[in-house]
Amino acid sequence: MEIARLALGVTLMLFHRQIADCVLQLDEALTGMFRTRGLAFPAPPRQSIVHNIYFALGLFVCGLAMVRIYTALPN
C-alpha cells in the first residue's frame, strides 16, 4: 500500500501542471455558472500558485510514504 502511495506522490509531482490546469478550468466553469445565477465568488488563485500547491501536495505524499516505509522496515 505504501508503494502505491509513493507512486501516487511521484505522479502528482510529475504531472502537477496538467492536473492544476484541469482543476482551474473546472473551477472557472463552475464559478462562471454560479455567477450567472447571482452568487459572488472571489477570483480563482493564480495559475503559478495552484501549480505550486499540487507540487507541494505530491511532495508531502511522497515524504509521508517514505517515512512510513522506513518505519515499517525491521531494524
Phi and psi in radians as a Rosetta constraint file:
Dihedral C 1 N 2 CA 2 C 2 CIRCULARHARMONIC -1.206 0.35
Dihedral N 2 CA 2 C 2 N 3 CIRCULARHARMONIC -0.550 0.35
Dihedral C 2 N 3 CA 3 C 3 CIRCULARHARMONIC -1.156 0.35
Dihedral N 3 CA 3 C 3 N 4 CIRCULARHARMONIC -0.677 0.35
Dihedral C 3 N 4 CA 4 C 4 CIRCULARHARMONIC -1.140 0.35
Dihedral N 4 CA 4 C 4 N 5 CIRCULARHARMONIC -0.694 0.35
Dihedral C 4 N 5 CA 5 C 5 CIRCULARHARMONIC -1.135 0.35
Dihedral N 5 CA 5 C 5 N 6 CIRCULARHARMONIC -0.683 0.35
Dihedral C 5 N 6 CA 6 C 6 CIRCULARHARMONIC -1.116 0.35
Dihedral N 6 CA 6 C 6 N 7 CIRCULARHARMONIC -0.740 0.35
Dihedral C 6 N 7 CA 7 C 7 CIRCULARHARMONIC -1.127 0.35
Dihedral N 7 CA 7 C 7 N 8 CIRCULARHARMONIC -0.657 0.35
Dihedral C 7 N 8 CA 8 C 8 CIRCULARHARMONIC -1.093 0.35
Dihedral N 8 CA 8 C 8 N 9 CIRCULARHARMONIC -0.756 0.35
Dihedral C 8 N 9 CA 9 C 9 CIRCULARHARMONIC -1.103 0.35
Dihedral N 9 CA 9 C 9 N 10 CIRCULARHARMONIC -0.734 0.35
Dihedral C 9 N 10 CA 10 C 10 CIRCULARHARMONIC -1.143 0.35
Dihedral N 10 CA 10 C 10 N 11 CIRCULARHARMONIC -0.697 0.35
Dihedral C 10 N 11 CA 11 C 11 CIRCULARHARMONIC -1.090 0.35
Dihedral N 11 CA 11 C 11 N 12 CIRCULARHARMONIC -0.744 0.35
Dihedral C 11 N 12 CA 12 C 12 CIRCULARHARMONIC -1.066 0.35
Dihedral N 12 CA 12 C 12 N 13 CIRCULARHARMONIC -0.722 0.35
Dihedral C 12 N 13 CA 13 C 13 CIRCULARHARMONIC -1.193 0.35
Dihedral N 13 CA 13 C 13 N 14 CIRCULARHARMONIC -0.630 0.35
Dihedral C 13 N 14 CA 14 C 14 CIRCULARHARMONIC -1.290 0.35
Dihedral N 14 CA 14 C 14 N 15 CIRCULARHARMONIC -0.639 0.35
Dihedral C 14 N 15 CA 15 C 15 CIRCULARHARMONIC -1.975 0.35
Dihedral N 15 CA 15 C 15 N 16 CIRCULARHARMONIC 0.507 0.35
Dihedral C 15 N 16 CA 16 C 16 CIRCULARHARMONIC -1.122 0.35
Dihedral N 16 CA 16 C 16 N 17 CIRCULARHARMONIC -0.580 0.35
Dihedral C 16 N 17 CA 17 C 17 CIRCULARHARMONIC -1.199 0.35
Dihedral N 17 CA 17 C 17 N 18 CIRCULARHARMONIC -0.791 0.35
Dihedral C 17 N 18 CA 18 C 18 CIRCULARHARMONIC -1.160 0.35
Dihedral N 18 CA 18 C 18 N 19 CIRCULARHARMONIC -0.723 0.35
Dihedral C 18 N 19 CA 19 C 19 CIRCULARHARMONIC -1.125 0.35
Dihedral N 19 CA 19 C 19 N 20 CIRCULARHARMONIC -0.791 0.35
Dihedral C 19 N 20 CA 20 C 20 CIRCULARHARMONIC -1.122 0.35
Dihedral N 20 CA 20 C 20 N 21 CIRCULARHARMONIC -0.707 0.35
Dihedral C 20 N 21 CA 21 C 21 CIRCULARHARMONIC -1.111 0.35
Dihedral N 21 CA 21 C 21 N 22 CIRCULARHARMONIC -0.720 0.35
Dihedral C 21 N 22 CA 22 C 22 CIRCULARHARMONIC -1.121 0.35
Dihedral N 22 CA 22 C 22 N 23 CIRCULARHARMONIC -0.772 0.35
Dihedral C 22 N 23 CA 23 C 23 CIRCULARHARMONIC -1.138 0.35
Dihedral N 23 CA 23 C 23 N 24 CIRCULARHARMONIC -0.680 0.35
Dihedral C 23 N 24 CA 24 C 24 CIRCULARHARMONIC -1.117 0.35
Dihedral N 24 CA 24 C 24 N 25 CIRCULARHARMONIC -0.707 0.35
Dihedral C 24 N 25 CA 25 C 25 CIRCULARHARMONIC -1.094 0.35
Dihedral N 25 CA 25 C 25 N 26 CIRCULARHARMONIC -0.761 0.35
Dihedral C 25 N 26 CA 26 C 26 CIRCULARHARMONIC -1.137 0.35
Dihedral N 26 CA 26 C 26 N 27 CIRCULARHARMONIC -0.673 0.35
Dihedral C 26 N 27 CA 27 C 27 CIRCULARHARMONIC -1.132 0.35
Dihedral N 27 CA 27 C 27 N 28 CIRCULARHARMONIC -0.731 0.35
Dihedral C 27 N 28 CA 28 C 28 CIRCULARHARMONIC -1.139 0.35
Dihedral N 28 CA 28 C 28 N 29 CIRCULARHARMONIC -0.677 0.35
Dihedral C 28 N 29 CA 29 C 29 CIRCULARHARMONIC -1.155 0.35
Dihedral N 29 CA 29 C 29 N 30 CIRCULARHARMONIC -0.767 0.35
Dihedral C 29 N 30 CA 30 C 30 CIRCULARHARMONIC -1.181 0.35
Dihedral N 30 CA 30 C 30 N 31 CIRCULARHARMONIC -0.721 0.35
Dihedral C 30 N 31 CA 31 C 31 CIRCULARHARMONIC -1.115 0.35
Dihedral N 31 CA 31 C 31 N 32 CIRCULARHARMONIC -0.723 0.35
Dihedral C 31 N 32 CA 32 C 32 CIRCULARHARMONIC -1.088 0.35
Dihedral N 32 CA 32 C 32 N 33 CIRCULARHARMONIC -0.675 0.35
Dihedral C 32 N 33 CA 33 C 33 CIRCULARHARMONIC -1.129 0.35
Dihedral N 33 CA 33 C 33 N 34 CIRCULARHARMONIC -0.744 0.35
Dihedral C 33 N 34 CA 34 C 34 CIRCULARHARMONIC -1.204 0.35
Dihedral N 34 CA 34 C 34 N 35 CIRCULARHARMONIC -0.605 0.35
Dihedral C 34 N 35 CA 35 C 35 CIRCULARHARMONIC -1.175 0.35
Dihedral N 35 CA 35 C 35 N 36 CIRCULARHARMONIC -0.581 0.35
Dihedral C 35 N 36 CA 36 C 36 CIRCULARHARMONIC -1.194 0.35
Dihedral N 36 CA 36 C 36 N 37 CIRCULARHARMONIC -0.378 0.35
Dihedral C 36 N 37 CA 37 C 37 CIRCULARHARMONIC -1.620 0.35
Dihedral N 37 CA 37 C 37 N 38 CIRCULARHARMONIC 0.074 0.35
Dihedral C 37 N 38 CA 38 C 38 CIRCULARHARMONIC 1.713 0.35
Dihedral N 38 CA 38 C 38 N 39 CIRCULARHARMONIC 0.051 0.35
Dihedral C 38 N 39 CA 39 C 39 CIRCULARHARMONIC -1.582 0.35
Dihedral N 39 CA 39 C 39 N 40 CIRCULARHARMONIC 2.417 0.35
Dihedral C 39 N 40 CA 40 C 40 CIRCULARHARMONIC -1.707 0.35
Dihedral N 40 CA 40 C 40 N 41 CIRCULARHARMONIC 2.286 0.35
Dihedral C 40 N 41 CA 41 C 41 CIRCULARHARMONIC -2.188 0.35
Dihedral N 41 CA 41 C 41 N 42 CIRCULARHARMONIC 2.622 0.35
Dihedral C 41 N 42 CA 42 C 42 CIRCULARHARMONIC -1.221 0.35
Dihedral N 42 CA 42 C 42 N 43 CIRCULARHARMONIC 2.841 0.35
Dihedral C 42 N 43 CA 43 C 43 CIRCULARHARMONIC -1.148 0.35
Dihedral N 43 CA 43 C 43 N 44 CIRCULARHARMONIC 2.548 0.35
Dihedral C 43 N 44 CA 44 C 44 CIRCULARHARMONIC -1.183 0.35
Dihedral N 44 CA 44 C 44 N 45 CIRCULARHARMONIC 2.741 0.35
Dihedral C 44 N 45 CA 45 C 45 CIRCULARHARMONIC -1.160 0.35
Dihedral N 45 CA 45 C 45 N 46 CIRCULARHARMONIC 2.803 0.35
Dihedral C 45 N 46 CA 46 C 46 CIRCULARHARMONIC -1.131 0.35
Dihedral N 46 CA 46 C 46 N 47 CIRCULARHARMONIC 2.722 0.35
Dihedral C 46 N 47 CA 47 C 47 CIRCULARHARMONIC -1.097 0.35
Dihedral N 47 CA 47 C 47 N 48 CIRCULARHARMONIC -0.681 0.35
Dihedral C 47 N 48 CA 48 C 48 CIRCULARHARMONIC -1.158 0.35
Dihedral N 48 CA 48 C 48 N 49 CIRCULARHARMONIC -0.590 0.35
Dihedral C 48 N 49 CA 49 C 49 CIRCULARHARMONIC -1.171 0.35
Dihedral N 49 CA 49 C 49 N 50 CIRCULARHARMONIC -0.747 0.35
Dihedral C 49 N 50 CA 50 C 50 CIRCULARHARMONIC -1.174 0.35
Dihedral N 50 CA 50 C 50 N 51 CIRCULARHARMONIC -0.652 0.35
Dihedral C 50 N 51 CA 51 C 51 CIRCULARHARMONIC -1.034 0.35
Dihedral N 51 CA 51 C 51 N 52 CIRCULARHARMONIC -0.804 0.35
Dihedral C 51 N 52 CA 52 C 52 CIRCULARHARMONIC -1.131 0.35
Dihedral N 52 CA 52 C 52 N 53 CIRCULARHARMONIC -0.646 0.35
Dihedral C 52 N 53 CA 53 C 53 CIRCULARHARMONIC -1.118 0.35
Dihedral N 53 CA 53 C 53 N 54 CIRCULARHARMONIC -0.797 0.35
Dihedral C 53 N 54 CA 54 C 54 CIRCULARHARMONIC -1.205 0.35
Dihedral N 54 CA 54 C 54 N 55 CIRCULARHARMONIC -0.612 0.35
Dihedral C 54 N 55 CA 55 C 55 CIRCULARHARMONIC -1.147 0.35
Dihedral N 55 CA 55 C 55 N 56 CIRCULARHARMONIC -0.760 0.35
Dihedral C 55 N 56 CA 56 C 56 CIRCULARHARMONIC -1.127 0.35
Dihedral N 56 CA 56 C 56 N 57 CIRCULARHARMONIC -0.643 0.35
Dihedral C 56 N 57 CA 57 C 57 CIRCULARHARMONIC -1.107 0.35
Dihedral N 57 CA 57 C 57 N 58 CIRCULARHARMONIC -0.758 0.35
Dihedral C 57 N 58 CA 58 C 58 CIRCULARHARMONIC -1.106 0.35
Dihedral N 58 CA 58 C 58 N 59 CIRCULARHARMONIC -0.695 0.35
Dihedral C 58 N 59 CA 59 C 59 CIRCULARHARMONIC -1.138 0.35
Dihedral N 59 CA 59 C 59 N 60 CIRCULARHARMONIC -0.704 0.35
Dihedral C 59 N 60 CA 60 C 60 CIRCULARHARMONIC -1.120 0.35
Dihedral N 60 CA 60 C 60 N 61 CIRCULARHARMONIC -0.766 0.35
Dihedral C 60 N 61 CA 61 C 61 CIRCULARHARMONIC -1.106 0.35
Dihedral N 61 CA 61 C 61 N 62 CIRCULARHARMONIC -0.732 0.35
Dihedral C 61 N 62 CA 62 C 62 CIRCULARHARMONIC -1.090 0.35
Dihedral N 62 CA 62 C 62 N 63 CIRCULARHARMONIC -0.803 0.35
Dihedral C 62 N 63 CA 63 C 63 CIRCULARHARMONIC -1.080 0.35
Dihedral N 63 CA 63 C 63 N 64 CIRCULARHARMONIC -0.758 0.35
Dihedral C 63 N 64 CA 64 C 64 CIRCULARHARMONIC -1.094 0.35
Dihedral N 64 CA 64 C 64 N 65 CIRCULARHARMONIC -0.758 0.35
Dihedral C 64 N 65 CA 65 C 65 CIRCULARHARMONIC -1.145 0.35
Dihedral N 65 CA 65 C 65 N 66 CIRCULARHARMONIC -0.688 0.35
Dihedral C 65 N 66 CA 66 C 66 CIRCULARHARMONIC -1.147 0.35
Dihedral N 66 CA 66 C 66 N 67 CIRCULARHARMONIC -0.699 0.35
Dihedral C 66 N 67 CA 67 C 67 CIRCULARHARMONIC -1.123 0.35
Dihedral N 67 CA 67 C 67 N 68 CIRCULARHARMONIC -0.753 0.35
Dihedral C 67 N 68 CA 68 C 68 CIRCULARHARMONIC -1.164 0.35
Dihedral N 68 CA 68 C 68 N 69 CIRCULARHARMONIC -0.640 0.35
Dihedral C 68 N 69 CA 69 C 69 CIRCULARHARMONIC -1.172 0.35
Dihedral N 69 CA 69 C 69 N 70 CIRCULARHARMONIC -0.738 0.35
Dihedral C 69 N 70 CA 70 C 70 CIRCULARHARMONIC -1.126 0.35
Dihedral N 70 CA 70 C 70 N 71 CIRCULARHARMONIC -0.714 0.35
Dihedral C 70 N 71 CA 71 C 71 CIRCULARHARMONIC -1.279 0.35
Dihedral N 71 CA 71 C 71 N 72 CIRCULARHARMONIC -0.395 0.35
Dihedral C 71 N 72 CA 72 C 72 CIRCULARHARMONIC -1.416 0.35
Dihedral N 72 CA 72 C 72 N 73 CIRCULARHARMONIC -0.280 0.35
Dihedral C 72 N 73 CA 73 C 73 CIRCULARHARMONIC -1.248 0.35
Dihedral N 73 CA 73 C 73 N 74 CIRCULARHARMONIC 2.485 0.35
Dihedral C 73 N 74 CA 74 C 74 CIRCULARHARMONIC -1.256 0.35
Dihedral N 74 CA 74 C 74 N 75 CIRCULARHARMONIC 2.556 0.35
